[in-house]
Amino acid sequence: MAENKNDMEREEYFKDRAGTDEARFHAVPHDEEGWAVKKEGQDDPELTTGSKSEAVNEAKRMAEEAGTMAYIHDEDGKIEDQFNYSN
């Protein structure tokens, strides 16, 4: 099945920010029961943990330190909250 226009635009948006100071941090479900913090544009997580709260706290800390945003996802991968630490 072909990607729809929104998927392609979102992919291009993330690719443009990857490796820049604008890359944001996401607390996301990882593996079977774990959680991870991923920086946009990177395949490998910055952190993996069994605790959602630890992933959320770390994503927020990293975003605050970088002056960007943290996105918190639910168990289904949908964004449930966001925190803006940009200057």
C-alpha positions in Angstrom: 0.0 0.0 0.0 1.4 3.4 -0.9 2.0 6.0 1.7 -0.5 8.8 1.9 0.5 12.4 1.5 0.4 13.1 5.3 2.7 10.2 6.0 5.2 11.4 3.4 5.1 15.0 4.7 5.6 13.9 8.3 8.5 11.7 7.2 10.1 14.6 5.4 9.5 16.9 8.4 11.3 14.5 10.7 14.1 13.9 8.3 14.7 17.7 7.9 15.1 18.1 11.7 17.2 14.9 12.3 20.6 15.7 13.7 19.7 19.3 14.3 19.1 21.3 17.4 15.4 21.2 16.6 15.2 17.4 16.9 12.7 16.5 19.7 12.6 13.6 22.2 9.9 11.0 22.3 9.0 8.6 25.2 7.6 5.6 23.3 6.7 2.0 23.9 9.7 -0.3 23.1 9.9 -4.0 22.6 7.3 -6.1 24.5 6.9 -4.3 27.8 9.5 -1.7 27.8 9.8 2.0 27.1 12.4 4.1 25.2 13.5 7.7 24.7 14.1 8.3 21.0 15.5 11.4 19.4 13.9 12.3 16.1 15.8 11.1 13.1 17.7 8.4 15.1 16.9 4.7 14.9 18.6 3.7 18.1 17.1 4.9 21.4 18.9 7.2 23.8 17.5 5.2 26.7 15.5 2.0 27.2 13.7 1.1 30.5 10.9 -1.0 31.8 9.3 2.1 33.3 7.2 4.6 31.4 7.7 7.2 34.2 11.5 6.9 33.8 11.3 7.3 30.1 9.0 10.3 30.5 11.3 12.0 33.0 14.3 11.3 30.9 12.7 12.6 27.7 11.7 15.8 29.5 15.2 16.2 31.0 16.8 15.8 27.6 14.4 18.1 25.9 14.9 20.8 28.5 18.6 20.5 28.3 18.5 20.8 24.5 15.9 23.6 24.5 13.4 21.6 22.4 10.2 19.5 23.0 9.4 16.2 24.6 6.5 14.1 23.3 5.0 11.5 25.5 3.2 8.6 23.7 0.7 6.1 25.1 0.9 2.3 24.9 -0.6 2.4 21.4 2.1 4.9 20.2 -0.2 7.9 20.0 0.9 11.2 21.4 -0.8 11.9 24.7 1.2 14.8 26.0 3.9 17.3 25.0 6.2 19.6 26.8 7.8 22.6 25.2 11.2 23.7 26.5 12.2 25.8 23.5 13.6 29.3 24.2 
